[in-house]
Every structure is written in C-alpha cells, then in structure tokens.
Amino acid sequence: MIKILKKYLIFFLATFLLVSIFVISVNAQGGISPEKDTAYQAVERNASEIGKVGDAIFNFAELGMQEFESNDLCARLLEEWGYKVEKGISGFPTALMATYGSGKPVIALHFEFDALPGTSQQAGMIERKPVVEGAPGHAEGHNTNAAVVIGAAFGIKEAIDKYNLKGTIKVFTAPAEEQGIPRPYFVRDGYFKDVDAAFHAHVGNNLSTSYGERQYAVITSDFLFYGRTAHAAVAPWTGISAVDAAKLMDIGWDVLREHLPTTQRSHSVISEGGIQPNVVPDFARISWIFRESNYEKVYDLHEKAKEVAEGAALMTGCTWEENVISAIWPTRDNQTIAEVVQANIESVGVPKWTEEEQKFAKEIQKSLGAKETGLSTEITPLAEAKQSTSANDSGDITWMVPHGRITFPANVSGIPGHHWAAAIVPATSIAHKAEVAGAKVLAGAVVDLLTQPAILEKAKETFKKEVGETKHQTLLPLDQKPPIEYNVDMMAKYRESMQPYYLKETIQFK
C-alpha cells in the first residue's frame, strides 16, 4: 500500500512540475521570467500614468535646487506604493532616498529632474512658442528621466511583492544635475555604502547602453575676491577693485591655456561684478568649471587655477577665497551590467512609431537644418563608450559599485543640446512611448539582478578588473554644504505665472 502511495505521489509531483513549467513558460512570453513579466506588465498597464509623471514634471520646469513640486510628486507616488521616503538627504531640500524591500542585494536607481533657464517651450510646437516667456523649460528632457525611473520603481516593487523577492531597492532624486552638484554629496555622506549595483536612466535619441569610461571629471567652483570701495572719479586710488582681480584671473587662465593639455576644458563667467561703475567694487565672484579625463588630472587643473587666483589677488591687493560647489569623477559603466541592460533592450525592443510621429520628427529636424532621419527604429549594438567632454554628477557612484546606464529615445537626433527646440518632444507621444520602453528595460535589468545572484557576482568581479588599482576618494571638501540658494530668485520670478499650466490630471498607478 505504501509503495502504491509513493508511486501516486511521485506521479502527482511530476505532473505538477510539468504543468508549472508549462504555465511559467506561457506567462514568461518567450523566455522572459515570470518575475520580469510581472514587472513588464506593471509598467505597461500604467503607461498613461508614466506619461503623466513626465508631463507633470515638464510643466513644473523647475531649475536646479528648486525642484520642490517635482520632488514632492515623486515622494507622494513612492510613499503610496510602500517605499519608505527620506527627504532632504545630504542637506538638499529637493532630494530624497526612497527604500523598498529588505536584505541583499541593494540596488540603487537615481535620476535628475531639473530644467534649464530661458528654454520654456510648448510641447509639440515646432516654431518657437514659450509656455511663459523667459521661463525655464525642459530643454534636456530630464522630466523623462524621472518618468522612466519612477515607472521602473513601480514595476520592480510589483515583482518583489508577487514573488517575495529578497533585495532592497533605493531610489534617489538628484537635484541640480545641470550644475553637477548632488550625487558626490550622497556618496561622501555614505548613502551608497551598502549598495551592490546602481542604475541611471537618461534621455537620448535611441534605446541603448554602453560600458567603459563615458564622460569627464569636473570641479565646479566659485572664486570670491574682496577689495575696498571708493569713489571711482574722486579718489579711485583709495579703492581696491575686486572686479579687476576677477578679470585678471580670467585673463591669466586664458594665457595659461596654451600650456595646458588639449584634453582639458575650462570655462568661466563673472557671476557678480559690481553694482554701478562710479563705485569701485569691493566684491566679485567668478564661477568656473574645470574638466579633465580623470580625477587626477582635474585635481591638478584645479590646483593651477588656485595659483592663478592667488596671482590675481596679489596684483590687485585683494584677498580671496574659494567655494567648491561640486567635484565629480568621470562616469563609467560596468560591462556585465551593460550586457544585462542590452539583453533587456533586445527583449523590450524599440518603440513602434506611427507615421505621424516619424513625420513630426523629420519636420523638427528639417526646421533645424539637421539630417532628416526621423526616429530611431533599430537597436544600437552594445559597444564600449567613447569618452565625451560632457559630464554627469553620477560619476562618483560609478567608481563605487557596478553601474549601468540606459539611454531611451524620448527625443530626436540633430537637436542642439540645451536649446529650446530640445523641449519640443519630451512631453509628446514620442516621449511617452520611450518612457515606457525605458522603464521596462530598467525594471527588467533590476529584476535580473534580484533573481540571478550569479550575474551580480560576475558584475562585481568585472568591476574590480575595470577599476584596477584606482580607489575612489571624494574630491569634495568634507565640510562643504550644498548651495541651496541656487536659482531661488529666477524660479521665484516665474513660478506663479507657470502654475496655471501645471498638469491637472490625477496620477494614480494601479
């Protein structure tokens, strides 16, 4: 009798296993795991809400350090889904860290959502037509970055809940990316100490990823000169012009450029240079951005700048001090993580564009004198990145843990960066489709790391080989506080007139 029961039990278990495998195979839609399929479906059924997130932040169009509405929206959604939200991290009023799940691995997602000054533009209008004349606009499409990561965060959460996945998700909002400010502070203050891998999503004109060093290291700094006021006509010899010192620093640096490596980039603006010409100015501020291909070189470049500042002060009789705003490492991405992202890109595929969307994209390109290629329809093959002189403040993170970046096609090729025309597309159906694709790719890649520990172990091994003997150390002064006063006046000037254009629809994921 016992033998017969054992046979029936074995038969029952075998049948159950075969049925389970069949069900999983069907649900997995051609090889996609059930966990990932759950994340994909969560993103797809909330496609309209993801689009609304991007559109809402597009209409907020908040400058760096002033992203209060944008941050509050993200906080509200994440809290509704059960994420534990900590606002004001590292002293940034418009930054947060949201945490979901428990245990290892710890996966971080981070994104920026700041706008650019003077680039206000009505979505979908090819001719110049600001929403509010002179106001900020999303001329780099950072609103879409937020939509992708927020959408992915929901999809990942759904997979964790349904399959009781082990692991912790940390979502970071990063204000003032255009000033290259926040993420070095997060790293310095320990927010990434327990993180095992991290992901960043950024708007582009194709669905792609890469590996290797991608962008430059940067130090952003204000040099402050102090002199003495005097009547510029009656007794100018009793005054000490701080503006003269700022100008001499600028001139001195221009002379030095001839003898600097051609890899460096440096640019400045006298951001405060006196009040009226008949008063010898006792204060001047010259703001600098120094760029180089690695952290050692940018450190040396910055040291030379301090010597030039000292020389300018000596020549004019001024005193001076420096305020380092931010200091970031070059961005780099891990090859193993890139391979995971690429596999998800190939699984998700490029959005299916309509004829109208392709026509619209070509009309934008034609209006700008760009090549009329339309929207990307092919998946970009995985390749090693070519280092650009641009920068992103996520660089420090990428030298701490294996990191991956997803580029998604929420804009059109041929549009000049930081130009009002770059704000035409990021709140249209093109952007909405790209946001969904990006969110699925990101969610899928994270689910892969949560469900396949071997991938993360391989990523950690390749990361060690990639960085070699280089050890991350912060370039940011340990006592440096974030410049929370940035853009206060400009945002205050326009916010009230922008408010009538805020998205009125409720955003509710399901």
Buried (B, 14 or more C-beta within 10 A) or exposed (E): EEEEEEEEEEEEEEEEEEEEEEEEEEEBBEEBBBBBBBBBBBBBEBBEBBBBBBBBBBBBBBBBBBBBBBBBBBBEBBEEBEBEBBBEBBEBBBBBBBBBBEEBBBBBBBBBBBBBBBBBBBBBEBEEBBBBEEBBBBBBBBBBBBBBBBBBBBBBBBBBBEBEBBBBBBBBBBBBBBBBBBBBBBBBBEBBEEBBBBBBBBBBBBBBBBBBBBBBBBBBBBBBBBBBBBEBEEEEEEBBBBBBBBBBBBEBBEEBEEEBEEBBBBEBEBEBBBEEEEEBBBBBBBBBBBBBBBBEBBBBBBEBBEEBBEBBBEEBEBEBEBBBBBBBBBBBBBBBBBBBBBBBBBBBEBBEBEEEBBEBBBBBBEBBEBEEBBBBBEBBEBEEBEBEEEBBBBBBBBBBBBBBBBBBBBBBBBBEEEBBBBBBBBBBBBBBBBBBBBBBBBBBBBBBBBBBEEBBEBBBEBBEEBBEEEEBEBBBEEEBEBBBEBBEEBBEEBBEEBEEBEBEEEBEBE
